[in-house]
Amino acid sequence: MSTYQEKAKECKCCGKHVPLPTVLREYEGITVCPTTFSNIIEYKRIWTSLGSRPNGSIRKHFSEFVQQIVEDSNAK
């Protein structure tokens, strides 16, 4: 198994990455691929600008995984 295949297992955002990420990011101790990391940052930015959890018409554009990470970070 290649180094990239091993690293991709650390990201829990989806069952299988295609193509495999060559770089992983970390958000509050959670290893994620670059796409998920960008989505976390954007969802967090929207939440902060609204001052509360975004409504369903915005949330539908973000995975449940991303939403849960941001919601958990806001609960701290």
Biopython code that builds the backbone (N, CA, C, O; Angstrom):
import numpy as np
from Bio.PDB.StructureBuilder import StructureBuilder

atoms = [
    (1, "MET", "N", (0.857, -1.182, 0.000)),
    (1, "MET", "CA", (0.000, 0.000, 0.000)),
    (1, "MET", "C", (0.904, 1.246, 0.000)),
    (1, "MET", "O", (1.899, 1.297, 0.722)),
    (2, "SER", "N", (0.551, 2.227, -0.802)),
    (2, "SER", "CA", (1.369, 3.431, -0.905)),
    (2, "SER", "C", (1.203, 4.331, 0.317)),
    (2, "SER", "O", (0.260, 4.179, 1.094)),
    (3, "THR", "N", (2.122, 5.255, 0.470)),
    (3, "THR", "CA", (2.062, 6.233, 1.557)),
    (3, "THR", "C", (0.767, 7.026, 1.479)),
    (3, "THR", "O", (0.144, 7.291, 2.507)),
    (4, "TYR", "N", (0.352, 7.408, 0.278)),
    (4, "TYR", "CA", (-0.879, 8.177, 0.102)),
    (4, "TYR", "C", (-2.101, 7.376, 0.526)),
    (4, "TYR", "O", (-3.025, 7.928, 1.125)),
    (5, "GLN", "N", (-2.117, 6.092, 0.225)),
    (5, "GLN", "CA", (-3.244, 5.246, 0.637)),
    (5, "GLN", "C", (-3.316, 5.153, 2.151)),
    (5, "GLN", "O", (-4.404, 5.191, 2.725)),
    (6, "GLU", "N", (-2.177, 5.032, 2.797)),
    (6, "GLU", "CA", (-2.138, 4.964, 4.256)),
    (6, "GLU", "C", (-2.605, 6.279, 4.876)),
    (6, "GLU", "O", (-3.394, 6.277, 5.821)),
    (7, "LYS", "N", (-2.113, 7.405, 4.343)),
    (7, "LYS", "CA", (-2.492, 8.722, 4.869)),
    (7, "LYS", "C", (-3.981, 8.984, 4.676)),
    (7, "LYS", "O", (-4.637, 9.541, 5.557)),
    (8, "ALA", "N", (-4.509, 8.584, 3.531)),
    (8, "ALA", "CA", (-5.921, 8.843, 3.235)),
    (8, "ALA", "C", (-6.836, 8.141, 4.224)),
    (8, "ALA", "O", (-7.955, 8.603, 4.448)),
    (9, "LYS", "N", (-6.397, 7.041, 4.822)),
    (9, "LYS", "CA", (-7.203, 6.330, 5.810)),
    (9, "LYS", "C", (-7.447, 7.181, 7.059)),
    (9, "LYS", "O", (-8.424, 6.971, 7.777)),
    (10, "GLU", "N", (-6.549, 8.148, 7.316)),
    (10, "GLU", "CA", (-6.684, 9.005, 8.491)),
    (10, "GLU", "C", (-7.859, 9.970, 8.349)),
    (10, "GLU", "O", (-8.433, 10.390, 9.354)),
    (11, "CYS", "N", (-8.220, 10.324, 7.131)),
    (11, "CYS", "CA", (-9.326, 11.245, 6.888)),
    (11, "CYS", "C", (-10.633, 10.470, 6.944)),
    (11, "CYS", "O", (-10.802, 9.477, 6.237)),
    (12, "LYS", "N", (-11.550, 10.919, 7.779)),
    (12, "LYS", "CA", (-12.815, 10.206, 7.982)),
    (12, "LYS", "C", (-13.990, 10.885, 7.278)),
    (12, "LYS", "O", (-15.147, 10.603, 7.591)),
    (13, "CYS", "N", (-13.700, 11.775, 6.334)),
    (13, "CYS", "CA", (-14.775, 12.545, 5.704)),
    (13, "CYS", "C", (-15.589, 11.720, 4.710)),
    (13, "CYS", "O", (-16.746, 12.040, 4.437)),
    (14, "CYS", "N", (-14.993, 10.666, 4.172)),
    (14, "CYS", "CA", (-15.728, 9.843, 3.222)),
    (14, "CYS", "C", (-15.158, 8.433, 3.244)),
    (14, "CYS", "O", (-14.096, 8.192, 3.819)),
    (15, "GLY", "N", (-15.853, 7.526, 2.629)),
    (15, "GLY", "CA", (-15.412, 6.141, 2.620)),
    (15, "GLY", "C", (-14.207, 5.888, 1.753)),
    (15, "GLY", "O", (-13.382, 5.026, 2.059)),
    (16, "LYS", "N", (-14.097, 6.641, 0.663)),
    (16, "LYS", "CA", (-12.995, 6.416, -0.263)),
    (16, "LYS", "C", (-12.669, 7.720, -0.984)),
    (16, "LYS", "O", (-13.556, 8.398, -1.503)),
    (17, "HIS", "N", (-11.397, 8.052, -1.007)),
    (17, "HIS", "CA", (-10.955, 9.239, -1.730)),
    (17, "HIS", "C", (-10.502, 8.845, -3.127)),
    (17, "HIS", "O", (-9.676, 7.946, -3.287)),
    (18, "VAL", "N", (-11.039, 9.515, -4.136)),
    (18, "VAL", "CA", (-10.603, 9.317, -5.514)),
    (18, "VAL", "C", (-10.543, 10.686, -6.170)),
    (18, "VAL", "O", (-11.590, 11.310, -6.345)),
    (19, "PRO", "N", (-9.399, 11.172, -6.531)),
    (19, "PRO", "CA", (-8.079, 10.614, -6.268)),
    (19, "PRO", "C", (-7.696, 10.772, -4.803)),
    (19, "PRO", "O", (-8.334, 11.516, -4.059)),
    (20, "LEU", "N", (-6.654, 10.067, -4.403)),
    (20, "LEU", "CA", (-6.191, 10.149, -3.023)),
    (20, "LEU", "C", (-5.587, 11.517, -2.740)),
    (20, "LEU", "O", (-4.902, 12.074, -3.598)),
    (21, "PRO", "N", (-5.826, 12.072, -1.550)),
    (21, "PRO", "CA", (-5.182, 13.337, -1.204)),
    (21, "PRO", "C", (-3.692, 13.114, -1.006)),
    (21, "PRO", "O", (-3.284, 12.100, -0.440)),
    (22, "THR", "N", (-2.888, 14.044, -1.464)),
    (22, "THR", "CA", (-1.443, 13.940, -1.262)),
    (22, "THR", "C", (-0.997, 14.707, -0.031)),
    (22, "THR", "O", (0.120, 14.525, 0.454)),
    (23, "VAL", "N", (-1.877, 15.569, 0.474)),
    (23, "VAL", "CA", (-1.606, 16.354, 1.675)),
    (23, "VAL", "C", (-2.854, 16.289, 2.540)),
    (23, "VAL", "O", (-3.970, 16.386, 2.029)),
    (24, "LEU", "N", (-2.676, 16.127, 3.835)),
    (24, "LEU", "CA", (-3.805, 16.158, 4.752)),
    (24, "LEU", "C", (-3.674, 17.368, 5.664)),
    (24, "LEU", "O", (-2.570, 17.856, 5.906)),
    (25, "ARG", "N", (-4.778, 17.839, 6.156)),
    (25, "ARG", "CA", (-4.825, 18.994, 7.061)),
    (25, "ARG", "C", (-5.356, 18.527, 8.405)),
    (25, "ARG", "O", (-5.876, 17.418, 8.534)),
    (26, "GLU", "N", (-5.217, 19.384, 9.397)),
    (26, "GLU", "CA", (-5.749, 19.067, 10.713)),
    (26, "GLU", "C", (-6.578, 20.239, 11.208)),
    (26, "GLU", "O", (-6.163, 21.394, 11.118)),
    (27, "TYR", "N", (-7.757, 19.926, 11.731)),
    (27, "TYR", "CA", (-8.640, 20.930, 12.327)),
    (27, "TYR", "C", (-9.025, 20.429, 13.706)),
    (27, "TYR", "O", (-9.728, 19.427, 13.837)),
    (28, "GLU", "N", (-8.570, 21.118, 14.717)),
    (28, "GLU", "CA", (-8.849, 20.770, 16.115)),
    (28, "GLU", "C", (-8.592, 19.294, 16.398)),
    (28, "GLU", "O", (-9.399, 18.619, 17.038)),
    (29, "GLY", "N", (-7.467, 18.812, 15.916)),
    (29, "GLY", "CA", (-7.055, 17.437, 16.184)),
    (29, "GLY", "C", (-7.662, 16.396, 15.272)),
    (29, "GLY", "O", (-7.400, 15.206, 15.444)),
    (30, "ILE", "N", (-8.470, 16.809, 14.300)),
    (30, "ILE", "CA", (-9.119, 15.884, 13.372)),
    (30, "ILE", "C", (-8.415, 15.994, 12.025)),
    (30, "ILE", "O", (-8.328, 17.079, 11.451)),
    (31, "THR", "N", (-7.917, 14.875, 11.526)),
    (31, "THR", "CA", (-7.227, 14.854, 10.236)),
    (31, "THR", "C", (-8.253, 14.780, 9.121)),
    (31, "THR", "O", (-9.125, 13.911, 9.119)),
    (32, "VAL", "N", (-8.141, 15.706, 8.166)),
    (32, "VAL", "CA", (-9.081, 15.762, 7.045)),
    (32, "VAL", "C", (-8.338, 16.066, 5.753)),
    (32, "VAL", "O", (-7.212, 16.563, 5.770)),
    (33, "CYS", "N", (-8.981, 15.763, 4.641)),
    (33, "CYS", "CA", (-8.409, 16.086, 3.336)),
    (33, "CYS", "C", (-8.554, 17.590, 3.085)),
    (33, "CYS", "O", (-9.329, 18.255, 3.772)),
    (34, "PRO", "N", (-7.823, 18.129, 2.113)),
    (34, "PRO", "CA", (-7.879, 19.573, 1.849)),
    (34, "PRO", "C", (-9.276, 20.094, 1.494)),
    (34, "PRO", "O", (-9.623, 21.214, 1.870)),
    (35, "THR", "N", (-10.072, 19.312, 0.786)),
    (35, "THR", "CA", (-11.418, 19.761, 0.425)),
    (35, "THR", "C", (-12.292, 19.905, 1.667)),
    (35, "THR", "O", (-12.989, 20.907, 1.827)),
    (36, "THR", "N", (-12.255, 18.916, 2.534)),
    (36, "THR", "CA", (-13.038, 18.991, 3.762)),
    (36, "THR", "C", (-12.550, 20.124, 4.645)),
    (36, "THR", "O", (-13.356, 20.816, 5.268)),
    (37, "PHE", "N", (-11.246, 20.320, 4.707)),
    (37, "PHE", "CA", (-10.693, 21.417, 5.501)),
    (37, "PHE", "C", (-11.236, 22.759, 5.001)),
    (37, "PHE", "O", (-11.646, 23.598, 5.803)),
    (38, "SER", "N", (-11.241, 22.959, 3.706)),
    (38, "SER", "CA", (-11.775, 24.205, 3.127)),
    (38, "SER", "C", (-13.254, 24.373, 3.455)),
    (38, "SER", "O", (-13.708, 25.477, 3.757)),
    (39, "ASN", "N", (-14.003, 23.277, 3.395)),
    (39, "ASN", "CA", (-15.431, 23.340, 3.715)),
    (39, "ASN", "C", (-15.663, 23.664, 5.189)),
    (39, "ASN", "O", (-16.594, 24.396, 5.524)),
    (40, "ILE", "N", (-14.829, 23.129, 6.061)),
    (40, "ILE", "CA", (-14.942, 23.441, 7.490)),
    (40, "ILE", "C", (-14.719, 24.929, 7.717)),
    (40, "ILE", "O", (-15.485, 25.579, 8.428)),
    (41, "ILE", "N", (-13.670, 25.461, 7.110)),
    (41, "ILE", "CA", (-13.346, 26.884, 7.272)),
    (41, "ILE", "C", (-14.484, 27.757, 6.745)),
    (41, "ILE", "O", (-14.848, 28.746, 7.381)),
    (42, "GLU", "N", (-15.043, 27.404, 5.600)),
    (42, "GLU", "CA", (-16.139, 28.196, 5.019)),
    (42, "GLU", "C", (-17.410, 28.113, 5.858)),
    (42, "GLU", "O", (-18.071, 29.126, 6.087)),
    (43, "TYR", "N", (-17.755, 26.906, 6.318)),
    (43, "TYR", "CA", (-18.960, 26.743, 7.142)),
    (43, "TYR", "C", (-18.800, 27.508, 8.454)),
    (43, "TYR", "O", (-19.744, 28.140, 8.927)),
    (44, "LYS", "N", (-17.612, 27.449, 9.033)),
    (44, "LYS", "CA", (-17.331, 28.187, 10.272)),
    (44, "LYS", "C", (-17.458, 29.695, 10.028)),
    (44, "LYS", "O", (-17.999, 30.418, 10.865)),
    (45, "ARG", "N", (-16.952, 30.170, 8.865)),
    (45, "ARG", "CA", (-17.048, 31.597, 8.521)),
    (45, "ARG", "C", (-18.501, 32.032, 8.399)),
    (45, "ARG", "O", (-18.880, 33.089, 8.903)),
    (46, "ILE", "N", (-19.311, 31.226, 7.736)),
    (46, "ILE", "CA", (-20.731, 31.544, 7.570)),
    (46, "ILE", "C", (-21.422, 31.556, 8.932)),
    (46, "ILE", "O", (-22.189, 32.472, 9.229)),
    (47, "TRP", "N", (-21.155, 30.549, 9.756)),
    (47, "TRP", "CA", (-21.757, 30.469, 11.091)),
    (47, "TRP", "C", (-21.408, 31.721, 11.892)),
    (47, "TRP", "O", (-22.276, 32.319, 12.529)),
    (48, "THR", "N", (-20.134, 32.115, 11.856)),
    (48, "THR", "CA", (-19.676, 33.292, 12.603)),
    (48, "THR", "C", (-20.345, 34.566, 12.091)),
    (48, "THR", "O", (-20.757, 35.411, 12.886)),
    (49, "SER", "N", (-20.455, 34.707, 10.782)),
    (49, "SER", "CA", (-21.064, 35.921, 10.221)),
    (49, "SER", "C", (-22.557, 36.010, 10.545)),
    (49, "SER", "O", (-23.087, 37.108, 10.718)),
    (50, "LEU", "N", (-23.237, 34.862, 10.629)),
    (50, "LEU", "CA", (-24.657, 34.855, 10.974)),
    (50, "LEU", "C", (-24.878, 34.947, 12.481)),
    (50, "LEU", "O", (-25.917, 35.424, 12.937)),
    (51, "GLY", "N", (-23.902, 34.490, 13.239)),
    (51, "GLY", "CA", (-24.020, 34.490, 14.686)),
    (51, "GLY", "C", (-24.789, 33.298, 15.232)),
    (51, "GLY", "O", (-25.044, 33.220, 16.434)),
    (52, "SER", "N", (-25.160, 32.371, 14.359)),
    (52, "SER", "CA", (-25.868, 31.161, 14.770)),
    (52, "SER", "C", (-25.733, 30.115, 13.663)),
    (52, "SER", "O", (-25.165, 30.370, 12.601)),
    (53, "ARG", "N", (-26.271, 28.939, 13.947)),
    (53, "ARG", "CA", (-26.225, 27.853, 12.968)),
    (53, "ARG", "C", (-26.941, 28.278, 11.679)),
    (53, "ARG", "O", (-28.061, 28.786, 11.736)),
    (54, "PRO", "N", (-26.302, 28.075, 10.519)),
    (54, "PRO", "CA", (-26.946, 28.429, 9.251)),
    (54, "PRO", "C", (-28.235, 27.640, 9.023)),
    (54, "PRO", "O", (-28.396, 26.533, 9.537)),
    (55, "ASN", "N", (-29.138, 28.217, 8.257)),
    (55, "ASN", "CA", (-30.398, 27.519, 7.972)),
    (55, "ASN", "C", (-30.183, 26.390, 6.957)),
    (55, "ASN", "O", (-29.102, 26.252, 6.385)),
    (56, "GLY", "N", (-31.208, 25.606, 6.749)),
    (56, "GLY", "CA", (-31.118, 24.427, 5.907)),
    (56, "GLY", "C", (-30.704, 24.693, 4.470)),
    (56, "GLY", "O", (-30.047, 23.853, 3.855)),
    (57, "SER", "N", (-31.073, 25.840, 3.926)),
    (57, "SER", "CA", (-30.710, 26.135, 2.543)),
    (57, "SER", "C", (-29.205, 26.337, 2.382)),
    (57, "SER", "O", (-28.673, 26.185, 1.282)),
    (58, "ILE", "N", (-28.527, 26.675, 3.457)),
    (58, "ILE", "CA", (-27.060, 26.784, 3.433)),
    (58, "ILE", "C", (-26.442, 25.454, 3.849)),
    (58, "ILE", "O", (-25.492, 24.992, 3.217)),
    (59, "ARG", "N", (-26.964, 24.838, 4.896)),
    (59, "ARG", "CA", (-26.399, 23.590, 5.422)),
    (59, "ARG", "C", (-26.386, 22.481, 4.385)),
    (59, "ARG", "O", (-25.491, 21.636, 4.397)),
    (60, "LYS", "N", (-27.360, 22.468, 3.489)),
    (60, "LYS", "CA", (-27.443, 21.379, 2.512)),
    (60, "LYS", "C", (-26.220, 21.305, 1.597)),
    (60, "LYS", "O", (-25.994, 20.288, 0.940)),
    (61, "HIS", "N", (-25.437, 22.377, 1.555)),
    (61, "HIS", "CA", (-24.245, 22.405, 0.711)),
    (61, "HIS", "C", (-23.006, 21.862, 1.424)),
    (61, "HIS", "O", (-21.930, 21.788, 0.831)),
    (62, "PHE", "N", (-23.156, 21.484, 2.692)),
    (62, "PHE", "CA", (-22.043, 20.990, 3.485)),
    (62, "PHE", "C", (-22.381, 19.607, 4.033)),
    (62, "PHE", "O", (-23.514, 19.355, 4.445)),
    (63, "SER", "N", (-21.408, 18.725, 4.034)),
    (63, "SER", "CA", (-21.647, 17.363, 4.523)),
    (63, "SER", "C", (-21.981, 17.371, 6.011)),
    (63, "SER", "O", (-21.650, 18.311, 6.734)),
    (64, "GLU", "N", (-22.637, 16.314, 6.444)),
    (64, "GLU", "CA", (-22.946, 16.174, 7.869)),
    (64, "GLU", "C", (-21.658, 16.123, 8.684)),
    (64, "GLU", "O", (-21.615, 16.608, 9.815)),
    (65, "PHE", "N", (-20.618, 15.541, 8.115)),
    (65, "PHE", "CA", (-19.317, 15.464, 8.783)),
    (65, "PHE", "C", (-18.775, 16.869, 9.062)),
    (65, "PHE", "O", (-18.341, 17.154, 10.178)),
    (66, "VAL", "N", (-18.799, 17.740, 8.062)),
    (66, "VAL", "CA", (-18.335, 19.122, 8.219)),
    (66, "VAL", "C", (-19.202, 19.851, 9.242)),
    (66, "VAL", "O", (-18.677, 20.522, 10.131)),
    (67, "GLN", "N", (-20.504, 19.726, 9.125)),
    (67, "GLN", "CA", (-21.407, 20.398, 10.060)),
    (67, "GLN", "C", (-21.134, 19.959, 11.490)),
    (67, "GLN", "O", (-21.099, 20.789, 12.399)),
    (68, "GLN", "N", (-20.942, 18.664, 11.697)),
    (68, "GLN", "CA", (-20.719, 18.148, 13.048)),
    (68, "GLN", "C", (-19.415, 18.679, 13.640)),
    (68, "GLN", "O", (-19.371, 19.033, 14.818)),
    (69, "ILE", "N", (-18.368, 18.736, 12.846)),
    (69, "ILE", "CA", (-17.084, 19.249, 13.328)),
    (69, "ILE", "C", (-17.230, 20.700, 13.770)),
    (69, "ILE", "O", (-16.746, 21.075, 14.837)),
    (70, "VAL", "N", (-17.897, 21.522, 12.950)),
    (70, "VAL", "CA", (-18.062, 22.932, 13.286)),
    (70, "VAL", "C", (-18.991, 23.088, 14.493)),
    (70, "VAL", "O", (-18.712, 23.893, 15.382)),
    (71, "GLU", "N", (-20.066, 22.345, 14.535)),
    (71, "GLU", "CA", (-20.992, 22.425, 15.668)),
    (71, "GLU", "C", (-20.280, 22.036, 16.965)),
    (71, "GLU", "O", (-20.471, 22.678, 17.998)),
    (72, "ASP", "N", (-19.466, 20.991, 16.908)),
    (72, "ASP", "CA", (-18.721, 20.578, 18.097)),
    (72, "ASP", "C", (-17.725, 21.646, 18.526)),
    (72, "ASP", "O", (-17.535, 21.874, 19.721)),
    (73, "SER", "N", (-17.088, 22.304, 17.558)),
    (73, "SER", "CA", (-16.114, 23.353, 17.907)),
    (73, "SER", "C", (-16.796, 24.582, 18.483)),
    (73, "SER", "O", (-16.208, 25.285, 19.304)),
    (74, "ASN", "N", (-18.035, 24.856, 18.064)),
    (74, "ASN", "CA", (-18.773, 25.998, 18.593)),
    (74, "ASN", "C", (-19.311, 25.719, 19.986)),
    (74, "ASN", "O", (-19.580, 26.652, 20.743)),
    (75, "ALA", "N", (-19.471, 24.449, 20.333)),
    (75, "ALA", "CA", (-19.991, 24.086, 21.652)),
    (75, "ALA", "C", (-18.925, 24.245, 22.737)),
    (75, "ALA", "O", (-19.242, 24.284, 23.926)),
    (76, "LYS", "N", (-17.667, 24.337, 22.323)),
    (76, "LYS", "CA", (-16.566, 24.452, 23.290)),
    (76, "LYS", "C", (-16.462, 25.832, 23.863)),
    (76, "LYS", "O", (-15.588, 26.093, 24.690)),
]
sb = StructureBuilder()
sb.init_structure("model")
sb.init_model(0)
sb.init_chain("A")
sb.init_seg("    ")
for serial, (resi, resn, name, xyz) in enumerate(atoms, 1):
    if name == "N":
        sb.init_residue(resn, " ", resi, " ")
    sb.init_atom(name, np.array(xyz, "f"), 0.0, 1.0, " ", f" {name:<3s}", serial, name[0])
structure = sb.get_structure()
